[in-house]
Structures are given as structure tokens and as C-alpha cells.
């Protein structure tokens, strides 16, 4: 399902959820679970913690549904809750968290050696740069959406993404 269709369906589902229709959560899960889990896992680096983050995220979605603006950006809203939930879990485990500690998840590479090389290269990126790459590649967000989500200017997000890709390309060539 493409991102536009997913965003539209999630928006409709969030509107239904705000009216008390909890079956709308199924639509949200079907559209967004993979992206939300990938983001949580990129921050937490642990499958069990990422699963916990997913559960907490869906609870927070239900609890804070009145704050969702109808016809807003459903994907960005859901990913923002996911990100904040994952960071909260990381803080609880570690006492505090720096964005530099936030790393990225596995990639779709089929070959273990390739996957390991990609993971190693991604781990070499600074925390916010890793997060930008994950949000762009895994979640398919636009730079404007990433900018809003991480709280950085649009041009900064674009430059960091380009710089991160160059660094990844260089490291993967070696």
C-alpha cells in the first residue's frame, strides 16, 4: 500500500476512533505497524522492548485521540507517538537518553554478510542522522514530515540525510 493511501486510511480510522470505534485500530495496525515497529526497534535495539513500545503506543493513541487534528498527517502523528514512547522506554531503562544513543534497525538485505555490513555502516552514523535515514527509507516520510517529527529545520534534515548517504556509500564500498 502506498504512503498516500495509508495516510488517508489511517486518517479515516483515527477519525472513527475519536468517535469511539475501536475496530479502527485494526486499520491503523495494518497500515502502520511495520513502520512503527521499525522506528521503535531503531531506537530501542531490542525486539521485546520494541514490542512493548508498540503496545504502549497503541494505548497512547487511544488515550490521546482527542489531540489528533482531523485531516492531519496521520502517519506523522502516529510515528511521533511511537518515537516518543520508544525514547521514554529507553529513558526508563537507562536513566537518561541522548539522541546519539538511538541507533537503527536491520535492513531488508537478504544476505547476512550484507546485512551485517549495512548495520555496521548505519551504526557509524550519529544518532539523529540514523533516525533521519530510518524515517526516510523505512517509513517513507517526506523531508518536511521528518523535519516536523525530529524538530530540526527542513534544510538541516536534507543536508544530514545527504551526508549520511554519502558516508554509508563510502563505508559500504570498503
C-alpha positions in Angstrom: 0.0 0.0 0.0 1.4 3.4 -0.9 2.1 6.0 1.7 -0.7 8.4 0.5 -3.3 5.6 0.6 -2.0 4.5 4.0 -2.1 8.1 5.4 -5.7 8.5 4.1 -6.9 5.2 5.6 -5.2 6.0 8.9 -6.7 9.4 9.0 -10.2 7.9 8.4 -9.5 5.3 11.1 -8.3 7.9 13.6 -11.5 9.9 13.0 -13.6 6.8 13.6 -11.5 6.0 16.7 -12.2 9.6 18.0 -15.9 8.7 17.7 -15.4 5.6 19.8 -15.0 2.9 17.1 -12.1 0.8 18.5 -12.3 -1.5 15.5 -10.5 1.3 13.6 -7.3 0.3 15.4 -7.1 -2.7 13.1 -6.8 -0.4 10.0 -4.1 1.6 11.8 -2.2 -1.5 12.7 -2.4 -3.0 9.2 -1.2 0.3 7.6 1.4 1.4 10.1 2.6 -1.5 12.3 5.7 -2.2 10.2 6.8 1.4 10.1 6.1 2.0 13.8 7.9 -1.2 14.8 10.9 -0.4 12.6 11.2 3.1 14.2 10.8 1.7 17.8 13.4 -1.0 17.1 15.8 1.5 15.6 15.7 3.4 18.9 15.5 0.5 21.4 17.7 -2.1 19.6 15.7 -4.9 21.2 12.7 -6.8 19.8 11.0 -7.3 23.1 11.3 -3.6 24.0 10.1 -2.6 20.6 7.0 -4.8 21.0 6.4 -3.2 24.4 6.7 0.2 22.7 4.1 -0.8 20.1 1.6 -1.8 22.8 2.2 1.4 24.7 2.0 3.4 21.5 -1.5 2.0 20.7 -2.6 2.7 24.3 -1.4 6.3 23.9 -3.1 6.6 20.6 -6.4 5.7 22.3 -5.8 7.9 25.3 -4.8 10.9 23.2 -7.1 10.6 20.3 -8.7 14.0 21.1 -5.4 15.7 20.3 -5.4 14.4 16.7 -6.4 17.0 14.2 -8.9 15.6 11.7 -7.4 15.6 8.2 -4.0 16.0 9.8 -0.9 13.9 8.9 -1.9 10.6 10.4 1.4 8.9 9.7 3.5 11.7 11.2 1.2 11.8 14.3 1.5 8.0 14.8 5.3 7.9 14.2 5.7 10.8 16.6 3.9 8.9 19.4 5.9 5.8 18.5 9.2 7.8 18.7 8.4 9.5 22.0 7.2 6.2 23.5 10.4 4.4 22.5 12.5 7.2 23.9 10.6 7.1 27.1 11.2 3.3 27.4 14.9 3.9 26.7 15.0 6.6 29.4 13.3 4.2 31.9 15.9 1.5 31.2 19.0 3.8 31.1 18.0 6.7 33.3 18.5 9.2 30.5 19.0 9.1 26.8 20.9 11.1 24.3 19.7 11.1 20.7 23.2 9.9 19.7 22.4 6.6 21.6 19.5 6.0 19.3 20.5 3.6 16.5 19.0 1.9 13.5 17.4 -1.5 12.9 18.2 -4.2 10.4 17.8 -3.6 6.7 16.0 -5.6 4.1 19.2 -7.2 2.9 18.8 -10.9 2.4 22.4 -11.9 2.8 23.6 -12.0 6.4 27.0 -10.6 5.5 25.4 -7.7 3.6 23.0 -7.1 6.4 25.8 -7.0 8.9 27.8 -4.6 6.7 24.8 -2.3 6.4 24.1 -2.5 10.1 27.7 -1.7 10.9 27.7 1.3 8.5 24.4 2.6 9.9 25.7 2.3 13.5 28.6 4.5 12.5 26.2 7.4 11.8 25.3 9.9 14.5 22.0 9.2 16.3 19.9 11.9 14.6 21.4 11.0 11.2 20.5 7.4 11.7 17.0 8.3 12.7 16.6 10.5 9.6 17.7 7.7 7.4 15.3 5.2 9.0 12.4 7.7 8.8 13.1 8.4 5.1 13.9 4.9 3.9 12.0 2.6 6.2 9.0 4.8 7.0 9.0 6.6 3.6 8.4 10.0 5.2 9.0 13.2 3.2 11.7 15.5 4.4 9.1 18.0 5.6 7.5 15.3 7.8 10.8 14.2 9.2 11.7 17.8 10.0 8.5 18.2 12.0 9.0 14.9 13.7 12.6 15.4 14.9 12.3 19.2 15.4 15.0 20.2 13.0 14.8 22.7 10.1 14.0 21.2 6.7 17.3 22.1 5.2 19.2 20.6 8.1 17.3 17.3 7.7 18.0 17.3 3.9 21.7 18.0 4.4 22.1 15.4 7.2 20.3 12.8 5.0 22.6 13.5 2.0 25.7 13.5 4.3 24.6 10.2 5.9 24.0 8.6 2.5 27.5 9.6 1.3 29.0 8.2 4.5 27.1 4.9 4.1 28.1 4.7 0.4 31.8 5.2 1.3 31.7 2.7 4.1 29.9 0.0 2.1 32.4 0.4 -0.8 35.3 -0.6 1.6 
